[in-house]
Amino acid sequence: MSQKFKSISQVTLKLTSFEGPLDLLLHLIKDSEMDIYDIQISEITEQYLTIIKDTTNMSLDVIGQYLVMASTLMKIKSQMLLPAEFSNVEETQTDPRASLVEQLLEYQIFKEAAGELSVRENKRANYFSKEQSSIPKDRFDKPQLDIPGLDLETLENAFKRVLIKQINHQPIEKKINVQLASLSDKISEIKKIILNSNKSLIFSDFFEIITTVDEIVVTFLAILELSKLNQIKLKQANSHEMIQILKIEP
């Protein structure tokens, strides 16, 4: 028995400190400063059997796991002690310890990963998250349009009809016009049209010669802005009539 094993056997280790037989074996190997690829199986087996003598306050399932590993260690020890001619192990078979080493290496990887996750969990515990804010009841209410006699849905439908009409009249091949009038320019243009017009104008009149969706959007915004500035009046006799645009005299 080596001096290193004697020093270990004098230390009382509780099985409840370990997560299973592989955890105990890995501890013994590291504590004995052994190479995990070259386990001194006889020494480790004696250490293991000495420690698992204390199985008080443990369930039968847990005790069974440690006893199964003890049986495995005894089998490997016997295979390594017997001369080759008396052993049932085939000559082509690998080291009897190979399967155990593979299990220990795999367990070590998961143990280290679990340790890293535990460290991250402890770090995350030092942060405080903001409580979820309650959503105001009127958050998704439909916005109100401050235009007498018209609501947002009516204008939205009128705008959709203009867009659909424009898309249906798009040529298969068209020339892209990169010049787009600004909102202020479009407002001035609409004011000029209304001022010089001798007839009653309707909403769709301002989209007749427009060829791009961008210009439709700018024109629509310009009409709304003029209504907001109280320079024009949007009027609809009933839900089936077209929206009229009337000039407001200063």
C-alpha positions in Angstrom: 0.0 0.0 0.0 1.5 3.3 -1.0 2.2 6.2 1.4 -0.1 8.4 -0.7 -3.1 6.0 -0.1 -2.4 5.9 3.7 -2.7 9.6 4.0 -6.0 9.6 2.1 -7.6 6.7 4.1 -7.1 8.7 7.3 -9.4 11.4 6.0 -13.1 10.8 6.5 -15.1 11.5 3.4 -18.9 11.4 3.4 -20.6 9.9 0.4 -23.3 12.5 0.6 -20.6 15.0 -0.5 -20.5 13.4 -3.9 -23.1 13.3 -6.7 -22.4 9.6 -7.5 -19.7 7.0 -7.9 -18.1 8.7 -10.9 -17.8 11.9 -8.8 -16.2 10.0 -6.0 -13.8 8.2 -8.3 -12.8 11.5 -10.0 -12.1 13.0 -6.6 -9.9 10.1 -5.6 -7.9 10.2 -8.8 -7.3 14.0 -8.6 -6.5 13.7 -4.9 -3.9 11.0 -5.6 -2.5 13.0 -8.5 -2.9 10.1 -10.8 -3.1 10.4 -14.6 -6.7 9.7 -15.5 -5.5 7.8 -18.6 -3.3 5.5 -16.4 -5.4 4.8 -13.3 -3.6 2.7 -10.6 -6.7 0.5 -10.4 -5.6 -1.5 -7.4 -4.9 1.6 -5.2 -8.1 3.4 -6.4 -10.2 0.3 -5.7 -8.9 0.0 -2.1 -9.6 3.7 -1.5 -13.1 3.4 -3.0 -14.0 0.4 -1.0 -12.8 2.0 2.2 -14.9 5.1 1.7 -18.2 3.4 0.7 -18.2 1.4 3.9 -20.3 4.2 5.4 -23.6 4.0 3.7 -25.8 5.1 6.5 -28.7 7.5 5.8 -28.6 6.6 2.1 -31.4 5.2 -0.1 -31.1 1.7 -1.6 -31.0 3.2 -5.1 -28.0 5.4 -4.3 -26.2 2.5 -2.4 -26.8 0.3 -5.4 -25.0 2.7 -7.7 -21.9 2.8 -5.5 -21.9 -1.1 -5.2 -22.2 -1.5 -9.0 -19.1 0.7 -9.4 -17.3 -1.3 -6.7 -18.1 -4.5 -8.7 -16.8 -2.9 -11.9 -13.5 -1.8 -10.2 -13.0 -5.3 -8.7 -13.6 -6.9 -12.2 -11.0 -4.5 -13.8 -8.6 -5.2 -11.0 -8.9 -9.0 -11.4 -8.4 -8.7 -15.2 -5.2 -6.7 -14.7 -3.8 -9.0 -12.0 -4.4 -12.3 -13.8 -1.7 -13.5 -16.2 -2.8 -13.3 -19.8 -3.0 -17.1 -20.2 -5.4 -17.4 -17.3 -7.6 -14.5 -18.3 -10.8 -14.6 -20.3 -9.9 -11.3 -21.9 -9.1 -11.6 -25.6 -5.7 -10.5 -26.7 -7.2 -8.0 -29.2 -9.3 -6.4 -26.4 -8.3 -2.9 -25.3 -7.1 -1.9 -21.8 -9.8 -3.1 -19.3 -9.7 0.4 -17.8 -10.7 2.1 -21.2 -14.4 2.0 -20.6 -14.1 3.5 -17.1 -11.7 6.2 -18.3 -14.2 7.1 -21.1 -17.0 7.5 -18.5 -14.8 9.6 -16.2 -13.8 11.9 -19.0 -17.4 12.4 -20.2 -18.5 13.0 -16.6 -15.7 15.5 -16.1 -16.8 17.5 -19.1 -20.4 17.8 -17.8 -19.2 18.6 -14.3 -17.1 21.4 -15.6 -19.9 22.7 -17.7 -22.3 22.6 -14.8 -19.8 24.5 -12.7 -19.5 27.2 -15.4 -23.3 27.5 -15.6 -23.4 27.8 -11.8 -20.9 30.7 -11.9 -23.0 32.5 -14.5 -26.1 32.0 -12.5 -24.5 33.5 -9.4 -23.4 36.5 -11.5 -26.8 36.9 -13.0 -28.3 36.9 -9.5 -26.5 40.2 -8.8 -28.5 42.0 -11.5 -32.0 43.3 -11.0 -34.5 43.3 -13.8 -37.1 46.0 -14.3 -40.6 44.8 -13.7 -42.8 44.5 -16.7 -44.7 47.7 -17.3 -48.4 47.6 -17.6 -49.9 48.5 -21.0 -52.2 51.4 -20.9 -55.8 50.5 -21.7 -56.0 53.0 -24.5 -52.7 52.0 -26.1 -54.4 50.2 -29.0 -57.4 52.5 -29.3 -58.0 53.8 -32.7 -56.7 57.4 -33.1 -59.3 60.1 -33.4 -59.4 62.4 -36.5 -60.3 66.0 -35.8 -62.2 66.6 -39.0 -65.9 67.4 -38.7 -68.1 64.9 -40.7 -65.3 62.5 -41.4 -63.6 59.7 -39.5 -60.3 58.0 -40.0 -61.8 54.9 -41.6 -63.4 56.9 -44.3 -60.1 58.6 -45.2 -58.3 55.3 -45.0 -60.7 53.7 -47.5 -60.4 56.7 -49.8 -56.6 56.4 -49.7 -56.8 52.7 -50.4 -59.0 53.2 -53.5 -56.5 55.7 -54.9 -53.6 53.3 -54.3 -55.4 50.4 -55.9 -56.4 52.6 -58.9 -52.8 53.7 -59.3 -51.4 50.2 -59.1 -53.9 48.8 -61.6 -52.9 51.5 -64.2 -49.1 50.9 -63.8 -47.5 50.0 -67.1 -45.4 46.8 -67.4 -42.4 48.9 -68.2 -42.1 52.3 -66.7 -39.5 55.0 -66.3 -38.4 55.6 -62.7 -38.7 59.2 -61.6 -36.3 59.9 -58.7 -37.5 63.5 -58.2 -40.1 63.7 -55.4 -41.8 66.9 -54.4 -41.4 67.9 -50.8 -44.4 68.2 -48.5 -44.3 72.0 -48.5 -44.1 72.1 -52.3 -47.1 69.7 -52.6 -49.1 71.9 -50.1 -48.3 75.0 -52.3 -49.3 73.1 -55.4 -52.7 71.9 -54.0 -53.5 75.4 -52.7 -52.8 76.8 -56.2 -55.1 74.2 -57.8 -57.9 75.0 -55.4 -57.5 78.7 -55.8 -57.6 78.6 -59.6 -60.4 76.0 -59.8 -63.9 77.1 -60.8 -65.5 73.8 -60.0 -66.1 71.7 -57.0 -63.1 69.4 -56.4 -63.2 65.9 -55.0 -60.5 63.8 -53.2 -59.6 61.7 -56.2 -59.0 64.7 -58.5 -55.6 65.3 -56.9 -54.3 61.8 -57.8 -55.3 61.6 -61.4 -51.9 62.4 -63.0 -49.7 60.9 -60.2 -47.6 58.0 -61.3 -45.7 56.9 -58.2 -46.8 55.6 -54.8 -44.4 58.0 -53.1 -46.1 61.0 -54.6 -49.6 59.6 -53.6 -48.4 59.5 -50.0 -47.0 63.0 -50.1 -50.2 64.3 -51.7 -52.4 62.6 -49.1 -50.3 64.1 -46.3 -50.5 67.5 -47.9 -54.3 67.4 -48.0 -54.5 66.4 -44.3 -52.0 69.2 -43.4 -54.1 71.8 -45.2 -57.2 70.5 -43.4 -55.4 70.7 -40.1 -54.3 74.3 -40.8 -58.0 75.1 -41.6 -57.2 76.2 -45.1 -59.5 73.6 -46.7 -62.5 71.7 -45.6 -63.2 68.0 -46.2 -66.8 67.2 -46.6 -68.8 64.0 -47.4 -72.6 64.2 -47.8 -73.0 60.5 -47.0 -71.0 57.3 -46.8 -71.5 56.6 -50.6 -70.5 60.0 -51.9 -66.9 61.1 -52.8 -65.1 63.3 -50.3 -65.3 66.9 -51.4 -62.4 69.4 -50.9 -63.7 72.9 -50.3 -61.7 76.1 -50.1 -62.1 78.1 -46.9 -62.2 81.9 -47.5 -59.9 83.9 -45.3 
